[in-house]
Amino acid sequence: MYALSTGIELELWVVDERGRLCDGTDVTYAHDQIEPEFIDPLIEVKTQPHTSERALRRDLQSTLQAAILAAERASKRLVPLGTPLIASDATANCERGRVFEAVCGDGAESAKNCAGTHIHFEQRDIVDQLNLLTALDPALALVSSSAYYDGTHGADSSRALAYRSEWEDEFQCFTGLWEYADSLAGWRDRVDETYDRFKRLAADRGVSNETVEELFTPEDTVLNPVRLRECQPTVEWRAPDATLPSQILQLATDVEDLLSQARTAFVEFGEPAVGEDRIRLPEFEALRDLSWEAIESGLESADVDAYLQDMGFDTAAYDPFSSRLHGPYQLSDSEARTRRLQQAGRLQADVQGLTPEESQYSMFPA
């Protein structure tokens, strides 16, 4: 089976030794694959694209080790959670971020309180990839990592719920799940239309078209779970929460395998199933219902669990942290700080074990 080149971007919260969100800019200096986000307490750890699972693991492990070491030297910790549990009040730290806040208003608060994972797949049979990744949106339940948003116990993936719903109505097209693509040209037209809409909204808020065009490309304004990246070029899957890297690698491997299988199988619509010669995706209305159920209830939903198994996932191989994040309906600041530090400790242990014996790697040859 042909192996697609795959890369990972993992967003992480930076906290001090007491679990309080803090500036992580100094951590980004430790490696050229660690980058700042548009608020100071959030950083992004990236890999290069790889066709070998072993190489992808080693790359992610070495970069995370550099990040963890740099954080420790500054008396800081790194936290893989979909939200910071209670709200971050950090302000945008760059011109692009400040313009984004000006245009999006209150909706920008959810972007500042959500940490996700972005998995990039090499472009091949792009329409099938766009549609298959759209159909896999409920797989976010496999790695949900925070049941708290702004201190309140809510959905299984509070990040996905906030990111897709905590916006004014005119911004829903920028963050929600898009319908399946009929053609590549049609998808690109949709991106261009969304960009034009962003510019109109910006103008209504006093931001000129020239400023938007200087700071944002059309694809930059698409924050949806599936994004076509023209400059890399990749198809980017943005549905999962930030969580432990071993779980992200498992998910990337499983999804890559399905995308590779789609290169020789016929992708169609109907009763969901994965076979040797065809992959059937649900109709979009049914998929949308499953996605919201995955966001709200995760793998506790029998329908979500059954659907993911129909699509080839071994759901028992995953351990989403959100289901174990039990606690009061309203989380206090001290409880949030304790939980952040606990998850920081889990990250360190998880990173240490990312490269077990080579005999366990079965995805692709090196």
Beta strands, then each sheet from edge to edge (+ up, - down):
strand 1: 6-16
strand 2: 34-36
strand 3: 42-46
strand 4: 76-79
strand 5: 117-122
strand 6: 148-149
strand 7: 152-153
strand 8: 226-229
strand 9: 234-237
strand 10: 266-269
strand 11: 273-274
strand 12: 278-281
sheet 1: 2+ 3- 1+ 4-
sheet 2: 2+ 3- 1+ 5- 9+ 8-
sheet 3: 6+ 7-
sheet 4: 10+ 12+ 11-
end
